């Protein structure tokens, strides 16, 4: 029997294979024919050439948070770009160049030391490149929009091995499609992003008993409708296990939690930021006293820890959707529908999330006012709860999703309309005519 030489990809059973295929999402199988960790752009070019020579599809991963989004790996080769290159910050230009493989935990400390921040997500463990290409929902987003709109250029290794830098003036169609197009264009090895001045933030988490949730949620939604764009919040039903590192008001409890951030880009902005956060909490506290409240002034580097996303890989199932406003009478039914979920989240959108600045990509805004995300440990109870929550939300579904929150191939996922999809496909065929990256394309799967 002839053995196929997959070099530089390592075969199953090797430590290199395990390292390259390590995934944050433990419920999604990672079983490619071979796997390789690229440490340089030359490594990426070599890997692409090998896949092309062998006639194998090439699949990509960084942290593996959404490993299940594009389906089984089958006979594909898996490439993990983890480049041995630093994050480069230009504080005068307010820009940073971020190599593939970096997480927000790598980037945030580098930019905040200059009094700047990026439109990072709520988790420090998420890979920067994938987050940006999927739109990017930040707690700064109601002021600055989707993180994809902060991208100034993307360096890409194409299917033929060419290394190109795509931006607004060079390869503009590719630059447009990469930002929210759903993958399958090549291997992005570096992103240049805009940074924003950020002196301080007001952030934290307020927690109420679950019995108060149905009264508080409609008040939060009414406040969110006209809230200043400088504040972005998340309302969640949390059912966390009794872990020793959790505070007693969260460990083993089912509660309603409100977290997020109010920004103070300059020092004079701080008093107003504190006042707006206080007014939001006061309106809710008048209805029910919180059992805990940690909202306070903080340094911007504290923000990735506020949402309490897990720091280690876990097996999970989830569901998500962009929503219309929820009727006041339906909140109780919705919030009670997923008692076994670790989190049932409604994130505040609006503001700059709904704006489309010049030169946006395939995904440049979300017009929906709310984003739903439900997640729990992998198992039948979680799957049953996710189905129940979706059923209660059915009349509020917009038919669209935020790509970064879809991590299951079988889940509904539609990012854009059919006209945009057709344009994305034209770009994809132009840069990858043989479909070498076709397995890395997120499907458009409409909800039933």
Beta strands, then each sheet from edge to edge (+ up, - down):
strand 1: 34-38
strand 2: 58-61
strand 3: 77-81
strand 4: 88-90
strand 5: 95-99
strand 6: 116-117
strand 7: 151-157
strand 8: 163-167
strand 9: 187-194
strand 10: 196-197
strand 11: 200-209
strand 12: 231-239
strand 13: 254-264
strand 14: 292-293
strand 15: 296-298
strand 16: 316-323
strand 17: 343-348
strand 18: 370-377
sheet 1: 1+ 3+ 2+
sheet 2: 4+ 5- 9+ 7- 8+
sheet 3: 6+ 10-
sheet 4: 14+ 11- 13+ 12- 17+ 18- 16+
sheet 5: 14+ 11- 15+
end
